[in-house]
Each structure stands twice: as structure tokens, then as C-alpha cells.
């Protein structure tokens, strides 16, 4: 009996990776993972060929188990018209050559496989679907998954199903655009906040969060404490309203969680919040699993009707 398999694809700011996923076990099939570094300012034709080459390698690795129709799910950053597969990247310094491009149409021209089905979901939601499906899929379980990196991503999930829309402002679907201090959350919980804030305090320009963490000086230490304070202040009303069983953190900034988690956790405890905080060690793997799970019937039937509202 052949396994139920889908290809999961994760499109990042500087790379694309793909892998075949067993939808019954939610495990990546060995020797099917491939990754390619990208120049996100490259022409459309170059990008599409690189995407196709990467995906094709994962398909070829399981060609003995490939059905007539190949299912390919994408974890895709926004802005993106997810139910149609159309990129809307504009004025955001990434993949601008793909503006208003239909990804399915382009891939159908460059992939050698003629019978492919494509489905798309926001990359932070794919991460949430992946980690929630692996650990918190039991009935009634609720998860708030956030990604801390180039941008601030989020997903509210119940039974490993993401909320794609909500009338309740405290239950998603996104947090990046919510007001915070003198701007929006994305300006405070992303790499550029660390770079900007460190320059304000020290007068020095650094490249990113890892460099700040490695400095281990009083300014960098105070910066991570400030970040932990800000993150707890911002998330507290959402956690009190949604009451998730777990708050799962992913993304490159979460790799420095030991520097901001003590302050963050203490502030949540002081606010009376006992939600379990989990640092994911497999954001990319979780995103691939989450993207592939778009072809799990029990998941798709619950999100398909709301997908047109997601962009």
C-alpha cells in the first residue's frame, strides 16, 4: 500500500526548501529534503527555474511512490493571494519580480510533471500547523504560534487548525499589524528593531540579532530584557483572551531565547498567565510539514472556505 505523500515547500527571504512528507505520520521522508539559496531580486525566470529545480529533486526522490497527481503545498510569506496562488510582493525588497505572477501557471511551465496540484498558506501559519499537528492536535487544544525574525508572524490554532479570519481582534489571524507603542507590532518584534535599537543605545551599527547576542555586553543584555518586556506586554491581552495551551516561538530571534525568556516568562507570570512557552527547534521542518498538510482532507475542508480572506 502506497503512503499518502505530499511535497511541502517553504519559501524564505533568501532560500527555498522542499521535502516529501508522509501525511499519516507527519514525518519528512528521508533523503527528500533539498534547499537552494536564492537572490530574491533575481528575474522571474531565474527564480521560477530555481524553485522548480528544488521541488523536482524532492519529487524525484520518491518517484516510485508518486501517484498520477502530485500534491505540492507552499508555506509562503505575504502579501500573497493564497487561494489563487498569486504573488503580491511589492515595495518590500523581496521577490518583487514576481508581483502579480501566478505561481501555479509558472511552475506548470517549468516543472517536468504535468499533473500537479498546488495549495498555499501563510508561512507563519504553516509553521503553526506543523508544530501544532505534531504536538498539540488533541481535541480542544489551542496554540498560539509566533515567528520572530525578519518579520513578526503568528497563527492562532485549535486542534491544529489555523484561524484564517476572526471577528475577535484578539484571536487573529495576524498580529504583525496590531498597534503597539508608537507603531505596529512588526516594528518591535523583528530583526530591524534590534538593529535600530542597538544603534540608538550604542551608536554602533550591527548586522543582526546573532551579532548582538554574541557581544554579551551590558547594552546587548539590556536590549534583550527590553525585548522580553515588550513581547510580554504586547502578548498578554491576546493570551488572556485566547487562553492557549501552548505559546510556541520560532524564527531566528527565538534562537536567542535564553537572553529574553527569563524576563518574558517573569512578566507573564506576574500577569497571571500560566501558558506553557515552547521554543521550537525545527521551524523549517515544521513549515514543510504544515505546508504538506494542506493536502490532509480533514484540515483542508476546514480552511478552504476562509482562504479567500487571507492575504
C-alpha positions in Angstrom: 0.0 0.0 0.0 1.4 3.3 -1.0 1.9 6.1 1.6 -0.2 9.3 1.5 2.5 11.8 0.4 2.6 15.5 -0.3 5.5 17.8 -1.1 6.0 20.6 1.4 7.7 23.8 0.2 9.0 26.6 2.4 9.8 29.9 0.6 12.1 32.1 2.7 13.6 35.5 2.1 16.9 34.1 0.7 16.2 30.4 0.1 13.6 27.8 -0.8 13.5 24.3 0.6 11.3 21.3 -0.2 10.7 17.8 1.1 8.3 14.9 0.8 6.1 14.4 3.8 4.2 11.3 4.9 0.8 12.7 5.8 -0.1 9.7 8.1 3.0 10.1 10.3 3.7 13.8 9.6 7.3 12.9 9.1 9.7 14.2 6.4 10.7 11.2 4.3 14.5 10.7 4.5 16.6 11.8 1.5 13.9 14.0 0.1 14.9 17.4 1.7 16.5 19.9 -0.7 17.4 23.5 -0.3 18.6 26.3 -2.6 19.9 29.7 -1.8 18.2 32.5 -3.8 18.8 36.0 -4.9 15.3 37.4 -4.1 15.9 40.3 -6.6 16.6 37.9 -9.5 14.3 38.0 -12.6 11.2 35.9 -12.6 12.5 33.3 -15.0 15.6 32.7 -12.8 13.6 32.4 -9.6 11.0 30.0 -11.1 13.7 27.8 -12.5 15.4 27.6 -9.1 12.1 26.9 -7.4 11.3 24.2 -9.9 14.7 22.5 -9.7 14.4 22.3 -5.9 10.9 20.9 -5.9 11.7 18.4 -8.7 14.5 16.9 -6.6 12.1 16.1 -3.8 9.6 14.6 -6.3 12.3 12.5 -8.0 13.4 11.2 -4.6 10.0 9.5 -4.2 9.2 8.8 -7.9 8.5 5.2 -7.2 5.6 6.3 -4.9 4.4 9.2 -7.0 0.7 8.9 -7.9 -0.6 10.3 -11.2 -1.3 13.6 -9.4 1.4 15.3 -7.4 0.4 17.4 -4.4 2.5 20.4 -3.6 1.8 22.7 -0.6 3.6 26.0 0.0 4.5 28.0 3.1 4.6 31.4 1.5 5.2 34.9 3.0 2.8 37.7 2.3 1.4 39.7 0.7 0.1 36.8 -1.3 -3.4 35.8 -2.7 -3.3 32.4 -1.2 -6.5 30.9 -2.7 -5.3 31.7 -6.2 -1.5 31.3 -5.8 -0.7 34.9 -6.9 2.3 36.7 -5.5 1.7 40.3 -4.5 5.2 41.2 -3.4 5.7 44.9 -3.9 7.9 47.6 -2.2 9.1 45.0 0.3 12.6 44.3 -1.1 11.9 40.6 -1.8 10.7 38.8 -4.9 9.4 42.0 -6.4 9.9 40.4 -9.9 7.1 38.1 -9.0 4.5 40.8 -8.5 1.1 39.6 -9.8 2.6 36.4 -11.0 0.6 33.2 -10.8 2.9 30.6 -9.2 0.9 27.6 -10.4 1.0 28.8 -14.0 4.7 29.4 -13.9 5.6 26.1 -12.2 3.4 24.2 -14.7 5.7 25.6 -17.4 9.0 24.8 -15.7 8.3 21.6 -13.8 8.5 18.4 -15.9 5.5 17.0 -14.2 2.2 17.7 -15.9 -0.3 16.7 -13.1 0.4 18.9 -10.1 -2.0 20.4 -7.6 -0.8 23.5 -5.7 -2.0 24.9 -2.4 -0.7 27.9 -0.4 -0.8 29.1 3.1 1.0 31.9 5.0 4.4 30.8 6.2 3.8 31.5 9.9 0.5 29.6 9.7 2.3 26.7 8.0 4.8 26.7 10.9 1.9 26.7 13.4 0.1 23.9 11.5 3.3 21.8 11.6 4.2 22.2 15.3 0.6 22.0 16.5 -0.1 18.9 14.4 3.0 17.2 15.8 2.4 18.0 19.5 -0.9 19.8 20.2 -3.5 18.2 17.9 -5.7 16.7 20.6 -9.3 17.8 20.7 -9.7 21.2 22.3 -6.0 22.0 22.3 -5.3 25.6 21.4 -1.9 27.0 20.3 -0.6 30.5 19.6 2.5 30.1 17.3 4.6 33.2 16.6 7.7 33.6 14.4 10.3 36.1 15.3 12.7 37.0 12.5 12.8 39.3 9.5 9.1 39.9 10.3 6.7 39.0 13.0 4.4 36.1 12.1 1.6 34.5 14.0 -1.1 31.8 13.9 -4.0 31.0 16.2 -4.8 27.3 16.1 -7.4 25.0 17.6 -7.0 21.2 17.1 -4.1 22.2 14.8 -6.4 24.1 12.5 -5.5 27.8 11.9 -8.0 30.6 12.2 -7.8 32.4 8.9 -10.3 35.1 9.9 -11.8 36.2 13.1 -14.3 38.8 14.3 -12.4 38.8 17.6 -9.4 41.2 17.4 -7.6 39.0 20.0 -7.9 35.8 18.0 -6.1 36.5 14.8 -5.5 35.8 12.1 -2.4 38.0 12.3 -0.6 40.1 14.9 2.0 41.9 12.9 -0.2 44.8 12.0 -1.7 45.3 15.5 -0.9 48.7 17.2 1.9 48.8 19.7 3.5 51.8 21.3 4.3 54.3 18.5 3.7 52.0 15.6 2.7 48.4 14.9 4.0 45.1 16.4 6.1 44.2 13.3 8.3 47.2 14.1 9.1 46.0 17.6 9.3 42.2 17.2 11.6 41.8 14.2 15.3 41.9 13.4 15.2 45.5 12.4 14.1 46.6 15.9 17.2 45.0 17.4 19.5 46.7 14.8 17.8 50.1 15.2 17.6 50.0 19.0 21.2 48.8 19.4 22.4 51.7 17.3 20.3 54.1 19.3 21.9 52.9 22.6 25.4 52.4 21.4 26.0 54.5 18.3 27.2 51.3 16.6 25.6 49.6 13.5 25.3 45.8 13.7 24.1 43.3 11.1 21.6 41.3 13.1 20.4 39.7 16.3 23.1 37.0 16.4 25.8 39.6 16.4 24.1 41.5 19.2 23.7 38.3 21.2 27.4 37.4 20.7 28.6 40.8 22.1 27.4 39.9 25.6 27.9 43.4 26.8 25.6 45.5 29.1 23.9 47.1 26.2 23.1 43.9 24.5 21.9 42.3 27.7 19.6 45.3 28.4 18.3 45.1 24.9 17.1 41.5 25.2 15.5 42.3 28.5 13.7 45.2 26.9 12.6 42.9 24.1 11.2 40.3 26.6 9.4 43.1 28.4 7.9 44.4 25.2 6.8 41.0 23.9 5.1 40.1 27.2 3.3 43.5 27.3 2.1 43.0 23.8 1.0 39.4 24.0 -0.6 39.5 27.5 -4.1 40.6 26.3 -4.1 38.0 23.5 -3.0 35.2 25.8 -5.6 36.2 28.4 -8.4 36.2 25.7 -7.4 33.1 23.7 -6.0 31.1 26.6 -3.9 28.7 24.5 -2.4 25.5 25.9 0.9 26.5 24.5 2.7 29.5 23.1 5.2 28.3 20.5 8.1 30.5 19.4 10.1 30.0 16.2 12.3 32.1 13.9 15.9 33.2 14.2 15.3 35.5 17.1 14.0 32.6 19.2 17.4 31.1 18.9 18.5 33.7 21.4 15.5 33.0 23.7 17.8 32.3 26.7 18.5 36.0 26.7 14.9 37.3 26.7 12.9 34.4 28.0 13.6 35.0 31.8 12.2 38.5 31.6 9.4 37.4 29.3 8.4 34.5 31.5 8.6 36.5 34.7 6.3 39.2 33.2 3.7 36.6 32.0 3.7 35.0 35.5 3.2 38.4 37.1 0.3 38.9 34.8 -1.2 35.6 35.9 -0.6 33.8 32.7 0.4 30.1 33.0 0.5 29.2 29.3 3.3 26.8 28.5 6.0 28.5 26.5 7.8 26.3 23.9 10.8 27.2 21.8 10.6 25.3 18.6 13.9 23.8 17.3 12.5 23.0 13.9 10.9 26.0 12.3 11.8 25.0 8.8 10.8 21.4 9.3 7.5 22.4 10.9 6.8 24.8 8.0 7.4 22.0 5.5 5.1 19.6 7.4 2.5 22.3 7.7 2.6 23.1 4.0 2.2 19.5 3.1 -0.7 19.1 5.5 -2.8 21.3 3.2 -3.5 18.1 1.4 -4.8 16.4 4.6 -8.5 16.3 3.8 -9.6 16.9 7.4 -7.5 20.1 7.5 -8.3 21.4 4.1 -12.1 21.1 4.4 -12.0 23.4 7.4 -9.9 26.1 5.9 -10.7 26.1 2.2 -13.8 28.3 2.5 -12.0 31.0 4.5 -8.8 31.0 2.4 -10.0 33.8 0.1 -10.0 36.2 3.1 -6.3 35.6 3.7 -3.7 37.8 2.1 
